[in-house]
Amino acid sequence: MDDWNNVVKAAMKILGDKGKIPKINPAIAKAGTASEKAYDEFKKGREDLKKKLLASQDADQAVKDAVEQYQDTINEDDLGLNSRDKDDAKQIAAARKILSDRLQESIDIQEENVKNLRELDKHLINIINYKQGS
């Protein structure tokens, strides 16, 4: 508002004593205050979104890590059979493949989720870097 007062003073110097500038509409100040409040809420929303995005990334990574650990367990376990027995070893290998293939699908999904969230994070950074004019 001080800036506006200086602008009015400068304009009045040009207009002289006979000049008259209409009083500023009080709705402008009210709308300006509302705009500042809305922008502050927007900034808070951005920060909340950033926290939620990070939590989602962490959760997806944790799922991926847990599935990978379980996949390692499957690959090391005899699945209730005797791996030294030739026939059992074939059954173990076949069962491991079925289990491992499905677990790998889950790992791939989580990797894709993490990749997509990283891409979303880039867009969020652009939103966070947005500055409202004054």
C-alpha positions in Angstrom: 0.0 0.0 0.0 2.9 2.4 0.7 4.0 1.8 -2.9 0.5 2.9 -4.1 0.7 6.0 -2.0 4.0 7.0 -3.6 2.5 6.4 -7.0 -0.5 8.6 -6.2 1.9 11.3 -4.9 3.9 11.1 -8.2 0.7 11.3 -10.2 -0.6 14.3 -8.2 2.7 16.2 -8.9 1.9 15.8 -12.5 -1.8 16.7 -12.2 -1.2 19.7 -9.9 -3.6 21.2 -7.3 -6.6 20.8 -9.7 -6.1 17.1 -10.1 -8.1 14.5 -8.3 -7.5 10.8 -8.2 -10.4 8.6 -7.1 -10.0 6.9 -3.8 -8.9 3.3 -4.0 -11.7 0.8 -3.9 -11.7 -0.9 -0.4 -12.6 -4.2 -2.2 -9.0 -4.2 -3.6 -7.4 -4.4 -0.1 -10.0 -7.0 0.9 -9.4 -9.1 -2.2 -5.6 -8.7 -1.7 -5.8 -10.0 1.8 -7.9 -12.9 0.6 -5.4 -13.6 -2.1 -2.5 -13.7 0.4 -4.4 -16.0 2.6 -5.3 -18.3 -0.3 -1.6 -18.4 -1.4 -0.5 -19.2 2.1 -2.9 -22.1 2.2 -1.6 -23.2 -1.2 2.0 -23.1 0.1 0.9 -25.2 3.1 -0.8 -27.7 0.7 2.4 -28.0 -1.3 4.4 -28.8 1.8 1.8 -31.3 2.9 1.8 -32.9 -0.6 5.6 -33.1 -0.5 5.5 -34.9 2.9 2.8 -37.4 1.6 4.7 -38.0 -1.6 7.9 -38.8 0.3 5.9 -41.1 2.7 4.5 -42.9 -0.3 7.9 -43.3 -1.9 9.3 -44.7 1.3 6.4 -47.1 1.7 6.7 -48.4 -1.8 10.4 -48.9 -1.4 9.8 -50.7 1.9 7.3 -53.1 0.1 9.9 -53.8 -2.6 12.6 -54.4 -0.1 10.4 -56.8 1.9 9.4 -58.7 -1.2 13.0 -59.0 -2.3 13.9 -60.4 1.1 11.1 -62.9 1.0 12.2 -63.9 -2.5 15.7 -64.6 -1.1 14.1 -66.7 1.6 12.2 -68.7 -1.0 15.4 -69.2 -3.0 17.3 -70.5 0.0 14.5 -72.7 1.5 14.0 -76.4 0.7 10.2 -75.7 0.9 9.7 -78.7 3.1 11.4 -81.2 0.8 14.9 -82.6 0.7 17.1 -80.7 -1.8 19.6 -83.6 -1.8 17.0 -85.9 -3.2 17.1 -85.6 -7.0 13.3 -85.8 -7.4 12.7 -83.4 -4.6 15.3 -81.0 -6.0 13.3 -80.8 -9.3 10.1 -80.1 -7.4 11.8 -77.4 -5.3 13.2 -75.8 -8.4 9.9 -75.8 -10.2 8.0 -74.4 -7.1 10.7 -71.8 -6.6 10.3 -70.6 -10.2 6.5 -70.2 -9.8 6.9 -68.3 -6.5 9.9 -66.3 -7.7 8.2 -65.2 -10.9 5.2 -64.0 -9.0 7.3 -62.2 -6.4 9.3 -60.6 -9.3 6.1 -59.2 -10.7 5.5 -57.5 -7.3 9.0 -56.2 -7.2 8.6 -54.8 -10.8 5.3 -53.1 -9.8 7.0 -51.5 -6.8 9.9 -50.3 -8.9 7.5 -48.8 -11.4 5.6 -47.1 -8.6 8.8 -45.6 -7.2 9.9 -44.5 -10.7 6.5 -42.8 -11.2 6.6 -41.1 -7.8 10.1 -39.8 -8.6 8.7 -38.3 -11.8 5.8 -36.8 -9.8 8.3 -35.4 -7.4 9.9 -33.5 -10.3 6.5 -31.9 -11.0 6.0 -31.1 -7.4 9.3 -29.3 -7.3 8.1 -27.1 -10.1 5.0 -26.4 -8.1 7.0 -25.6 -5.0 9.2 -23.3 -7.0 6.2 -21.3 -8.2 6.2 -17.8 -6.7 3.1 -15.6 -6.7 3.7 -12.1 -8.0 3.2 -9.3 -5.6 
